[in-house]
């Protein structure tokens, strides 16, 4: 997996401004993530992971959607909402 990164054309400060979370950070994408809205849960392979307190936005490899979910104590993420636009995902926080 790639090292922690931002979406193309975005800075961390811009992400913080749009989301309203001045403590937003980029996380290492090397972690387990699942789409828990499906049964069975679909495994996601994160390319980009951003943390907003207890919530995360995940951009999987080979998928144009952005997934929102909860960050668990073990570092894994359970996603339960999907957005086709990164800006909309930030506004949905």
C-alpha positions in Angstrom: 0.0 0.0 0.0 1.0 3.6 -0.6 2.2 5.9 2.2 -0.4 8.3 3.8 -1.5 10.8 1.2 -4.1 13.5 0.5 -6.6 13.6 -2.3 -5.2 15.3 -5.5 -5.6 19.1 -5.4 -6.3 19.2 -1.7 -4.2 20.5 1.2 -4.7 19.4 4.8 -5.7 23.0 5.7 -8.4 23.1 3.0 -9.7 19.8 4.2 -9.9 21.2 7.8 -11.6 24.3 6.6 -14.3 22.5 4.5 -14.9 19.9 7.2 -14.9 22.3 10.1 -12.5 20.0 12.0 -9.2 21.7 12.7 -7.8 18.5 14.1 -8.3 16.4 10.9 -5.3 14.2 10.1 -4.1 11.9 7.4 -3.7 8.3 8.5 -1.6 5.5 7.1 -3.9 3.5 4.7 -2.4 0.2 5.8 -5.4 -0.8 7.9 -8.5 -3.0 7.7 -11.6 -1.3 6.4 -15.0 -2.8 5.6 -18.2 -1.6 4.1 -20.5 -2.7 6.9 -23.7 -1.6 5.1 -23.5 -4.8 3.1 -24.1 -8.4 4.2 -21.6 -10.0 4.2 -19.3 -7.0 4.8 -17.3 -5.9 1.8 -13.5 -5.5 2.3 -12.2 -2.1 1.3 -8.6 -1.6 0.3 -7.7 1.9 1.5 -5.7 4.2 -0.7 -6.4 7.4 1.3 -7.6 7.6 5.0 -8.5 10.8 6.7 -9.5 11.0 10.4 -11.9 13.5 11.9 -12.0 12.6 15.6 -13.8 9.3 15.8 -14.8 9.3 12.1 -12.9 8.5 9.0 -13.2 9.1 5.3 -11.7 6.3 3.2 -10.9 6.3 -0.6 -10.4 2.7 -1.7 -8.0 1.6 -4.4 -9.8 1.1 -7.7 -13.0 2.9 -6.5 -14.1 6.5 -7.2 -16.4 6.6 -4.1 -15.5 8.0 -0.7 -16.7 6.0 2.3 -17.4 7.4 5.8 -17.2 5.3 8.9 -16.1 4.8 12.4 -12.5 4.3 13.6 -12.3 1.4 16.0 -9.8 1.1 18.9 -7.8 -1.5 16.9 -7.3 0.9 14.1 -9.7 -0.7 11.7 -12.6 1.2 10.1 -16.2 0.2 9.6 -17.8 2.3 6.8 -21.5 2.9 6.7 -22.0 5.8 4.2 -20.7 6.4 0.7 -20.3 9.6 -1.3 -19.4 10.0 -5.0 -17.8 13.4 -4.3 -15.0 14.1 -1.7 -16.4 17.6 -1.0 -19.8 16.2 -0.2 -18.2 13.6 2.1 -16.5 16.3 4.0 -19.7 18.3 4.4 -21.5 15.1 5.6 -19.3 14.9 8.7 
